[in-house]
Amino acid sequence: MRYLTDKEVINAKPGIKPLKITDGGGMFLHIAPNGSKLWRYQYRFQGKAKLMALGIYPDVSLAQARDRHADARKLLAIGTDPMGERKAGKVAQTVSGVTFESVFKMWHEWWKEEKAEAHSAQVERRVIADIIPVFGTKPIDDVTAADVRDMMLAISKRGAKDVARRSHETTSQIFRYAIAHGYAKRNPAADFRPSDIIIKPASVNFARVNVEGLPALLTAMDNYNGTGLTKFAMRLLAYTFVRTSELIEAPWEEFDLDNVKNRPCPTWEIPAERMKNVRGMRADDIHIVPLSRQAVEILKALKMLSGTCKLVFPGDLDKSQSMSNNTILKALERMGYKGVMTGHGWRGIASTVLHENGFKHEHIELQLAHKERNAVAAAYNHARYLKQRTKLMQWWADYLDEQWAKG
């Protein structure tokens, strides 16, 4: 029988799919595509297949994993289920110095099995970006409620309060996993609620689907049995996440599809008079919406439907007036999304997804043209961060297309 060596464990590289390198007697090293290395013991008890976690490398060395494997086999030899003993607390599994980051990798490998790939990757990015830098290198039993609080406050300061709340929830899940597997004694995230330190702003809540529901929504939009103008309006609203009134009342003269102004991309200029009282915006100012490739394609297709009209989305009867403000809302209702999604909901979805994927708060807020901009200059500057916002808008359009493909 061939056994692993320390050198082989160190040099083992991840592949596209999970790899399994055996060490004999049912023990093996599981190497995930993300590079994490987990010791596992596969055995049968009372006719049922079992898979026991022995620790994560390098926190648990090859020698330590073999010791745990040997202890488990001794229990199995006398007719005792090793995993049952561990759950009962009779086999000590706590390893001095095991870090929060190590346990997170084990938890994520276990947790993601029944999750959508995009969602599990999003959670992993959020933990790596926001949680690991604060207390990831600490032994997990040394992490305190104050550490969790400081992590949340740091996220909240950049305006991503929803992300801070989700990070609290994820941290708590990781600690529950650690306690269940003997790596931690208590859950410091359970010492307080997010509302104890982060005040939820009083605002109008527009119904919107969660991220996991995007593929189904986008597919329903594609299959909607309505006019071409309405279908295009729904898609363009998703790509640009402007306010519904700003979309349906837009005249063709606001669009620079051929980029004659030589900006980073074609743009849509919405004048101040059509905006929702943006702080610092002068009467003669404009709000620039960088247009993704997908948005430009839709607008060029719309030219064939409404290009002879002044408005991009004219009404059915009076072409000099815009389509009804309820057109998109009613279309969503007919698709089965009454009380679940509104046109305005795209703004909340985009804000959440963009924050969670590392885009800067001030760039997102400027693109949303929110009334309150703590991080943006008091005097509205329509060209500010235009290159960054161009990249942001194209990333968002590509992200939506990925979700569309999953529907």
Residue pairs with C-beta under 8 A, 6 or more apart in sequence:
1 24
2 24
3 23
3 24
4 21
4 22
4 23
4 29
4 62
5 62
6 61
6 62
8 21
9 29
9 37
9 57
9 62
12 19
12 21
12 29
12 31
12 37
13 31
14 31
14 32
14 33
14 34
14 35
15 31
15 33
16 33
17 33
18 30
18 31
18 32
18 33
19 30
19 31
20 28
20 29
20 30
20 31
21 28
21 29
21 31
22 28
23 29
23 62
23 65
23 66
23 69
25 69
25 73
26 41
26 42
26 43
26 69
26 73
27 39
27 40
27 41
27 42
27 54
27 65
27 66
27 69
28 39
28 40
28 41
28 42
29 37
29 38
29 39
29 40
29 57
30 37
30 38
30 39
30 40
30 109
31 37
31 38
32 38
32 109
34 105
34 124
36 56
36 105
36 106
36 109
37 56
37 57
37 58
38 53
38 54
38 55
38 56
38 57
38 105
38 106
38 109
39 53
39 54
39 55
39 56
39 57
39 60
39 65
39 68
39 69
40 51
40 52
40 53
40 54
41 51
41 52
41 54
41 68
41 69
41 72
41 82
42 49
42 50
42 51
42 52
43 49
43 50
43 52
43 72
43 73
43 76
43 82
44 50
45 76
45 81
45 83
46 81
50 81
50 82
50 83
52 72
52 82
52 83
52 86
53 106
53 181
54 60
54 65
54 68
54 69
54 72
55 64
55 65
55 68
55 95
55 98
56 98
56 102
56 103
56 105
56 106
57 65
59 95
59 97
59 98
59 99
59 102
60 68
60 95
60 98
64 95
71 82
71 91
72 82
72 91
73 82
75 81
75 82
75 85
75 91
76 82
82 91
85 91
86 93
86 181
86 182
87 180
89 182
91 182
92 182
93 181
93 182
93 183
94 141
94 182
94 183
94 184
94 185
95 183
96 139
97 139
98 139
98 140
98 183
99 136
99 137
99 138
99 139
99 140
100 131
100 132
100 135
100 136
100 137
100 138
100 139
100 140
100 143
100 174
101 132
101 136
101 137
102 140
103 140
103 174
103 177
103 178
103 183
103 184
104 127
104 131
104 132
104 136
104 174
106 177
106 181
107 173
107 174
107 177
107 178
108 120
108 123
108 124
108 127
110 177
111 120
111 173
111 177
112 120
112 124
115 123
116 212
116 406
118 211
118 402
118 403
118 406
119 211
119 212
122 211
122 356
122 357
123 170
125 356
125 357
125 358
126 163
126 166
126 167
126 170
126 356
127 167
127 170
129 358
130 151
130 154
130 155
130 163
130 167
131 151
131 167
131 170
131 171
134 147
134 150
134 151
134 154
135 143
135 147
135 148
135 151
138 147
140 175
140 178
140 183
140 184
141 184
141 185
141 186
143 188
144 188
145 188
145 189
145 191
145 192
147 188
148 168
148 171
148 188
148 189
148 191
149 192
149 197
151 167
151 171
152 164
152 165
152 167
152 168
152 194
152 197
152 198
153 164
153 197
153 198
155 161
155 163
155 164
155 167
156 164
156 198
158 360
158 361
159 355
159 361
159 365
159 374
159 375
160 355
160 356
160 361
161 198
161 200
161 201
162 352
162 355
163 352
163 355
163 356
164 194
164 198
165 194
165 198
166 356
168 189
168 194
169 194
171 189
172 187
172 189
172 190
175 184
175 186
175 187
175 188
175 189
175 190
176 187
178 184
179 185
179 186
179 187
206 342
206 344
206 345
206 347
206 348
207 339
207 340
207 341
207 342
207 345
208 340
208 341
208 342
208 344
208 345
208 346
208 348
208 349
209 216
209 217
209 337
209 340
209 341
209 345
209 349
211 349
211 352
211 353
214 349
214 400
214 403
215 403
215 404
215 406
215 407
216 407
217 337
217 341
217 407
218 238
218 400
218 403
218 404
218 407
219 404
219 407
220 335
220 336
220 337
220 407
221 231
221 234
221 235
221 238
221 335
222 231
222 404
222 407
224 230
224 231
224 234
224 331
224 334
224 335
226 331
226 334
228 305
229 302
229 305
229 306
229 313
229 314
229 323
230 323
230 327
230 328
230 331
232 298
232 301
232 302
232 305
233 247
233 248
233 313
233 323
233 327
233 328
234 328
234 331
234 332
234 343
235 298
236 247
236 295
236 298
236 299
236 302
237 244
237 247
237 328
237 343
237 346
238 346
238 400
239 292
239 294
239 295
239 298
239 393
239 396
239 397
239 400
240 247
240 268
240 289
240 291
240 295
240 393
241 346
241 347
241 349
241 350
241 367
241 368
241 396
242 270
242 289
243 276
243 344
243 347
244 325
244 328
244 329
244 343
244 344
245 274
245 325
246 270
246 274
246 275
246 276
247 313
247 343
248 313
248 322
248 323
248 324
248 325
248 327
248 328
249 274
249 311
249 313
249 322
250 268
250 270
250 274
250 311
250 312
250 313
251 310
251 311
251 312
252 307
252 309
252 310
252 311
252 312
253 310
254 268
254 269
254 270
254 271
255 266
255 267
255 268
255 269
255 291
255 299
255 312
256 263
256 266
256 267
256 268
256 269
257 266
257 291
257 296
257 299
257 300
258 266
259 265
259 266
259 267
261 267
263 288
263 290
263 386
263 390
264 290
264 386
264 387
264 390
265 290
265 291
265 292
265 390
265 393
265 394
266 290
266 291
266 296
267 288
267 289
267 290
267 291
268 288
268 289
268 291
269 286
269 287
269 288
269 289
269 382
270 286
270 287
270 288
270 289
271 285
271 286
271 287
272 278
272 281
272 282
272 283
272 284
272 285
272 286
272 287
273 283
275 281
275 287
275 369
276 369
276 371
277 371
278 287
278 369
278 370
278 371
278 380
279 371
279 372
279 373
279 378
279 380
280 373
280 376
280 377
280 378
280 379
280 380
281 287
281 380
282 380
285 380
285 382
286 382
287 369
287 382
288 382
288 383
288 386
288 389
289 367
289 393
290 386
290 389
290 390
290 392
290 393
290 394
291 299
291 393
292 393
292 394
292 396
292 397
292 398
293 394
293 397
294 397
294 400
294 401
295 393
295 397
299 312
302 312
306 312
306 313
306 314
309 319
309 320
310 320
311 319
311 320
311 321
311 322
313 322
313 323
314 320
314 321
314 322
314 323
315 321
315 322
315 323
315 324
316 323
328 343
329 342
329 343
332 338
332 340
332 341
332 342
332 343
347 368
350 364
350 368
350 396
351 364
351 368
353 396
353 399
354 364
354 392
354 395
354 396
355 361
355 364
357 395
357 399
359 392
359 395
360 388
361 375
362 373
362 375
362 376
362 385
363 385
363 388
363 389
363 392
364 392
365 373
365 375
365 376
366 373
366 376
366 384
366 385
366 389
367 389
367 392
367 393
376 384
377 384
